[in-house]
Protein backbone atom coordinates (compact mmCIF):
# COMPACT_ATOMS: atom_id res chain seq x y z
CA UNK A 1 0.00 0.00 0.00
CA UNK A 2 1.26 3.40 -0.90
CA UNK A 3 0.80 6.39 1.37
CA UNK A 4 -2.06 8.65 0.27
CA UNK A 5 0.32 11.46 -0.78
CA UNK A 6 2.48 9.09 -2.82
CA UNK A 7 -0.62 8.10 -4.80
CA UNK A 8 -1.18 11.74 -5.72
CA UNK A 9 2.49 12.16 -6.69
CA UNK A 10 2.27 9.10 -8.94
CA UNK A 11 -0.87 10.50 -10.58
CA UNK A 12 0.84 13.85 -11.10
CA UNK A 13 3.91 12.22 -12.64
CA UNK A 14 1.72 10.20 -15.00
CA UNK A 15 -0.10 13.36 -16.13
CA UNK A 16 3.19 15.22 -16.66
CA UNK A 17 4.64 12.29 -18.61
CA UNK A 18 1.44 12.09 -20.67
CA UNK A 19 1.61 15.78 -21.53
CA UNK A 20 5.27 15.42 -22.48
CA UNK A 21 4.47 12.51 -24.78
CA UNK A 22 1.63 14.43 -26.42
CA UNK A 23 3.93 17.37 -27.15
CA UNK A 24 6.56 14.91 -28.44
CA UNK A 25 4.13 13.66 -31.15
CA UNK A 26 3.28 10.43 -29.30
CA UNK A 27 -0.35 11.38 -28.74
CA UNK A 28 -1.71 7.87 -28.18
CA UNK A 29 0.80 7.02 -25.49
CA UNK A 30 0.29 10.40 -23.83
CA UNK A 31 -3.49 10.01 -23.71
CA UNK A 32 -3.06 6.49 -22.32
CA UNK A 33 -0.82 7.76 -19.50
CA UNK A 34 -3.27 10.55 -18.66
CA UNK A 35 -6.11 8.02 -18.50
CA UNK A 36 -3.91 5.69 -16.45
CA UNK A 37 -3.45 8.46 -13.87
CA UNK A 38 -7.13 7.94 -12.89
CA UNK A 39 -6.21 4.71 -11.07
CA UNK A 40 -4.01 6.29 -8.35
CA UNK A 41 -6.54 9.11 -7.99
CA UNK A 42 -9.34 6.56 -7.50
CA UNK A 43 -7.21 4.67 -4.97
CA UNK A 44 -6.57 7.93 -3.11
CA UNK A 45 -10.28 8.20 -2.32
CA UNK A 46 -11.07 4.46 -2.09
CA UNK A 47 -8.36 2.50 -0.30
CA UNK A 48 -7.64 -0.82 -1.98
CA UNK A 49 -7.40 -2.79 1.26
CA UNK A 50 -10.71 -1.46 2.54
CA UNK A 51 -12.35 -2.44 -0.75
CA UNK A 52 -10.90 -5.95 -0.49
CA UNK A 53 -12.04 -6.22 3.14
CA UNK A 54 -15.59 -5.25 2.06
CA UNK A 55 -15.51 -8.02 -0.56
CA UNK A 56 -14.44 -10.56 2.06
CA UNK A 57 -17.10 -9.32 4.45
CA UNK A 58 -19.81 -9.80 1.83
CA UNK A 59 -18.86 -13.48 1.79
CA UNK A 60 -18.95 -13.61 5.63
CA UNK A 61 -15.19 -14.27 5.68
CA UNK A 62 -14.27 -12.33 8.81
CA UNK A 63 -10.75 -13.75 9.00
CA UNK A 64 -10.03 -12.69 5.42
CA UNK A 65 -11.37 -9.20 6.09
CA UNK A 66 -9.18 -8.91 9.21
CA UNK A 67 -6.20 -9.98 7.14
CA UNK A 68 -6.78 -7.24 4.57
CA UNK A 69 -7.36 -4.60 7.24
CA UNK A 70 -4.16 -5.66 9.00
CA UNK A 71 -2.19 -4.41 6.00
CA UNK A 72 -3.14 -0.85 6.95
CA UNK A 73 -0.50 0.02 9.55
CA UNK A 74 -1.20 3.68 10.44
CA UNK A 75 -4.79 4.49 9.49
CA UNK A 76 -4.51 8.05 10.84
CA UNK A 77 -1.79 8.99 8.35
CA UNK A 78 -2.34 6.51 5.53
CA UNK A 79 -6.07 7.08 5.04
CA UNK A 80 -8.35 9.98 4.21
CA UNK A 81 -10.89 10.89 6.93
CA UNK A 82 -13.82 8.97 5.38
CA UNK A 83 -11.59 5.95 4.86
CA UNK A 84 -10.68 6.07 8.55
CA UNK A 85 -14.41 5.99 9.26
CA UNK A 86 -14.86 2.89 7.13
CA UNK A 87 -11.76 1.31 8.68
CA UNK A 88 -13.37 1.67 12.12
CA UNK A 89 -16.78 0.64 10.75
CA UNK A 90 -15.38 -2.64 9.41
CA UNK A 91 -13.59 -3.34 12.68
CA UNK A 92 -16.83 -2.65 14.53
CA UNK A 93 -18.80 -5.05 12.34
CA UNK A 94 -16.24 -7.80 12.84
CA UNK A 95 -16.02 -7.27 16.60
CA UNK A 96 -19.78 -7.04 17.07
CA UNK A 97 -19.85 -10.82 16.77
CA UNK A 98 -17.46 -11.37 19.66
CA UNK A 99 -16.63 -8.27 21.74
CA UNK A 100 -19.43 -5.73 22.15
CA UNK A 101 -17.36 -3.29 24.22
CA UNK A 102 -14.70 -2.83 21.56
CA UNK A 103 -17.31 -2.81 18.78
CA UNK A 104 -19.07 0.12 20.46
CA UNK A 105 -15.81 2.06 20.53
CA UNK A 106 -15.18 1.42 16.83
CA UNK A 107 -18.74 2.30 15.80
CA UNK A 108 -18.65 5.58 17.74
CA UNK A 109 -15.35 6.51 16.14
CA UNK A 110 -16.70 5.60 12.67
CA UNK A 111 -19.73 7.85 13.18
CA UNK A 112 -17.48 10.63 14.44
CA UNK A 113 -15.16 10.38 11.43
CA UNK A 114 -18.07 10.08 9.01
CA UNK A 115 -19.32 7.50 6.57
CA UNK A 116 -20.21 8.24 2.96
CA UNK A 117 -23.38 6.21 2.67
CA UNK A 118 -26.48 6.70 4.78
CA UNK A 119 -27.04 2.95 4.90
CA UNK A 120 -23.65 2.36 6.53
CA UNK A 121 -24.37 5.12 9.04
CA UNK A 122 -27.76 3.54 9.78
CA UNK A 123 -26.15 0.12 10.38
CA UNK A 124 -23.57 1.67 12.73
CA UNK A 125 -26.30 3.47 14.70
CA UNK A 126 -28.42 0.33 14.80
CA UNK A 127 -25.50 -1.63 16.25
CA UNK A 128 -24.87 1.13 18.80
CA UNK A 129 -28.55 1.02 19.73
CA UNK A 130 -28.23 -2.72 20.32
CA UNK A 131 -25.24 -2.15 22.59
CA UNK A 132 -27.08 0.59 24.50
CA UNK A 133 -30.12 -1.64 24.85
CA UNK A 134 -28.02 -4.50 26.23
CA UNK A 135 -26.64 -2.09 28.84
CA UNK A 136 -30.15 -0.92 29.82
CA UNK A 137 -29.70 2.60 28.39
CA UNK A 138 -33.19 2.83 26.95
CA UNK A 139 -33.20 6.57 26.16
CA UNK A 140 -29.95 6.41 24.19
CA UNK A 141 -31.10 3.27 22.37
CA UNK A 142 -34.40 4.92 21.41
CA UNK A 143 -32.70 8.00 19.97
CA UNK A 144 -30.19 5.87 18.03
CA UNK A 145 -33.00 3.70 16.64
CA UNK A 146 -34.91 6.79 15.50
CA UNK A 147 -31.79 8.15 13.79
CA UNK A 148 -31.21 4.78 12.10
CA UNK A 149 -34.82 4.74 10.91
CA UNK A 150 -34.42 8.21 9.37
CA UNK A 151 -31.21 7.16 7.59
CA UNK A 152 -32.71 3.89 6.27
CA UNK A 153 -34.36 5.27 3.12
CA UNK A 154 -34.73 1.90 1.33
CA UNK A 155 -36.30 0.25 4.42
CA UNK A 156 -33.67 -2.48 4.42
CA UNK A 157 -33.33 -2.32 8.20
CA UNK A 158 -37.04 -1.94 8.92
CA UNK A 159 -37.39 -5.47 10.27
CA UNK A 160 -34.39 -5.18 12.60
CA UNK A 161 -35.53 -1.77 13.87
CA UNK A 162 -39.05 -3.01 14.68
CA UNK A 163 -37.62 -6.11 16.35
CA UNK A 164 -35.36 -3.96 18.55
CA UNK A 165 -38.26 -1.67 19.45
CA UNK A 166 -40.26 -4.72 20.52
CA UNK A 167 -37.37 -5.92 22.66
CA UNK A 168 -37.07 -2.46 24.24
CA UNK A 169 -40.71 -2.65 25.35
CA UNK A 170 -39.83 -5.77 27.34
CA UNK A 171 -37.02 -3.99 29.22
C-alpha positions, 0 to 999 in steps of 0.5 A: 500500500502506498501512502495517500500522498504518494498516490497523488504524486504518482498521478501527477507524474503520469499526467506530466509524462502524458503531456510530455508525450503528447507534445513529443508527437506520441499522442496515443501514449500520452493520452493512455498515461493521462487516463492511467493516472485515474487509477491512483486518484481513485485509490486515493479516495477508495483504499484498496485494502478497505475495498478488499475487506468489504468483498471478504465481508460480503462473503462472511469471511471475517478472517479474510477481512481482518487480514486485509485490514491488518495491511493498513499500519497507520490508518490516521496517516495513511487514510483519508478521513472517510476511509478512517471511518470505514476502517473503524466501521469494518472493525466494529462489524467484525467485533460485534460478533465477539466483543461488544465493548470494543465494537461500540468504541469502533462504531462511535469513532466511525460515526465521528469520522463520518461514513459516505453512505447513509445505509452504513451510518444507519447500520452503525447506529443500529448496532450502537442502539443494540449495545445501549439496549443490552446495557439498559440505556433505553433513552440512548437506544431509542434515539439511536433507533430513530436516527437509524430509521431516518437514515434507512431510506430503502427500508432495508433495516425496517425489520431489525428496527421493529424487532429492537423496538419490541425488545425495548418494550420488554425492558 
